[in-house]
Amino acid sequence: MLQIRFILLQNRQGKTRLAKYYVPLEDSEKHKVEYEVHRLVVNRDPKFTNFVEFRTHKVIYRRYAGLFFSLCVDITDNELAYLECIHLFVEILDHFFSNVCELDLVFNFHKVYLILDEFILAGELQETSKKAIIERMGELEKLD
């Protein structure tokens, strides 16, 4: 089973817009990790792969407009599966917010976490169907 250690959404300036940790870390360690991951991905040449070693794990990242979507996973995990996971997350955000932008993430962070929780649970990918996730989110929206 694919195990995600953490997910970070950061802008080019290094401001973390979403952080979800599936392993216990102290707050000081979280800030250090966020800083290190940002430094690692923001300065990386676009012609290189979107996979980079990070401590004893690896970071899979993808840049969409001004945001970096980063996942930290085990060194032996399948990188392409995680790139698809990032793309699925972005597609769902795009559908839900009608052309998502950074401000949507800032002002609707609770909905972004809800979307993330719909397809990743305890660091494991639970749902890969965009249609199923969007239908569930529609049902939750009706409850509000």
C-alpha positions as CSV (number, residue, x, y, z in Angstrom):
1,M,0.0,0.0,0.0
2,L,1.2,3.5,-0.8
3,Q,2.2,5.5,2.3
4,I,2.4,9.2,2.3
5,R,4.3,10.9,5.1
6,F,3.1,14.4,4.4
7,I,1.6,16.7,1.8
8,L,2.6,20.3,1.3
9,L,1.2,23.0,-0.9
10,Q,3.5,26.0,-1.1
11,N,3.8,29.1,-3.2
12,R,7.0,30.2,-4.9
13,Q,7.9,32.5,-1.9
14,G,7.8,29.5,0.5
15,K,4.5,30.3,2.2
16,T,2.8,27.0,3.1
17,R,-0.9,27.1,2.0
18,L,-1.7,23.5,3.1
19,A,0.2,21.0,5.3
20,K,-1.1,17.6,6.1
21,Y,1.2,15.3,8.1
22,Y,0.5,11.6,8.4
23,V,3.4,10.9,10.7
24,P,3.9,12.6,14.1
25,L,6.4,15.5,14.1
26,E,7.1,18.3,16.5
27,D,6.1,21.8,15.3
28,S,9.7,22.9,15.1
29,E,10.5,19.9,12.9
30,K,7.4,20.6,10.7
31,H,8.7,24.2,10.0
32,K,12.2,22.8,9.3
33,V,10.7,20.2,6.9
34,E,8.6,22.8,5.1
35,Y,11.6,25.1,4.7
36,E,13.8,22.3,3.4
37,V,11.2,20.9,1.0
38,H,10.6,24.4,-0.4
39,R,14.3,25.0,-1.0
40,L,14.6,21.6,-2.6
41,V,11.8,22.0,-5.2
42,V,11.7,25.8,-6.0
43,N,15.3,26.0,-7.2
44,R,15.2,22.7,-9.1
45,D,15.6,23.0,-12.9
46,P,12.3,22.2,-14.7
47,K,14.1,19.8,-17.1
48,F,14.9,17.4,-14.2
49,T,12.4,14.8,-12.9
50,N,9.8,15.7,-10.3
51,F,11.3,13.2,-7.9
52,V,14.0,14.1,-5.5
53,E,15.6,12.4,-2.5
54,F,14.8,14.0,0.9
55,R,16.6,12.6,3.9
56,T,15.7,8.9,4.0
57,H,12.6,9.4,1.8
58,K,11.8,11.1,-1.5
59,V,9.6,14.0,-2.4
60,I,7.4,13.9,-5.4
61,Y,6.3,17.3,-6.5
62,R,4.5,19.2,-9.3
63,R,4.2,22.9,-10.0
64,Y,0.9,24.3,-11.1
65,A,1.0,28.0,-11.8
66,G,2.6,29.5,-8.6
67,L,2.0,26.5,-6.3
68,F,4.1,23.5,-5.6
69,F,2.3,20.4,-4.6
70,S,4.7,18.1,-2.7
71,L,4.3,14.6,-1.3
72,C,6.9,12.9,0.9
73,V,6.9,9.1,0.4
74,D,9.0,6.0,1.0
75,I,12.1,5.7,-1.2
76,T,10.8,2.5,-2.8
77,D,7.3,3.8,-3.7
78,N,6.1,4.3,-7.2
79,E,6.7,7.9,-8.3
80,L,4.3,7.9,-11.2
81,A,1.4,6.8,-8.9
82,Y,2.0,9.8,-6.7
83,L,2.3,12.2,-9.7
84,E,-1.2,10.9,-10.7
85,C,-2.4,11.5,-7.2
86,I,-1.2,15.1,-7.3
87,H,-2.9,15.6,-10.6
88,L,-6.1,14.1,-9.4
89,F,-6.1,16.5,-6.4
90,V,-5.5,19.5,-8.7
91,E,-8.3,18.3,-11.1
92,I,-10.8,18.0,-8.2
93,L,-9.8,21.4,-6.8
94,D,-10.2,22.9,-10.2
95,H,-13.6,21.4,-10.6
96,F,-14.7,22.3,-7.1
97,F,-13.5,25.9,-7.2
98,S,-14.0,26.5,-11.0
99,N,-10.4,27.2,-12.0
100,V,-8.7,27.1,-8.6
101,C,-6.2,29.7,-7.6
102,E,-4.1,30.3,-4.5
103,L,-6.7,32.6,-2.9
104,D,-9.3,29.7,-3.1
105,L,-6.9,27.6,-1.0
106,V,-6.4,30.4,1.6
107,F,-10.0,31.4,2.0
108,N,-11.5,27.9,1.7
109,F,-8.8,25.9,3.5
110,H,-11.4,23.8,5.4
111,K,-13.0,22.7,2.1
112,V,-9.5,21.9,0.7
113,Y,-8.7,19.7,3.7
114,L,-12.1,18.0,3.3
115,I,-11.4,17.2,-0.4
116,L,-8.0,15.9,0.6
117,D,-9.6,13.7,3.3
118,E,-12.0,12.3,0.7
119,F,-9.3,10.5,-1.2
120,I,-6.3,10.2,1.2
121,L,-6.9,8.6,4.6
122,A,-4.1,8.1,7.2
123,G,-1.5,8.6,4.4
124,E,-3.0,6.0,2.1
125,L,-4.7,6.6,-1.2
126,Q,-8.4,5.5,-0.7
127,E,-10.2,6.7,-3.7
128,T,-8.9,7.3,-7.3
129,S,-12.2,8.1,-9.0
130,K,-12.6,11.8,-9.7
131,K,-16.3,11.3,-10.3
132,A,-16.9,9.5,-6.9
133,I,-15.0,12.2,-5.0
134,I,-16.9,15.0,-6.7
135,E,-20.2,13.3,-6.1
136,R,-19.4,12.9,-2.4
137,M,-18.3,16.5,-2.1
138,G,-21.6,17.5,-3.8
139,E,-23.5,15.5,-1.1
140,L,-21.5,17.3,1.6
141,E,-22.2,20.7,0.1
142,K,-25.9,20.0,0.3
143,L,-25.6,19.4,4.0
144,D,-24.2,22.9,4.6
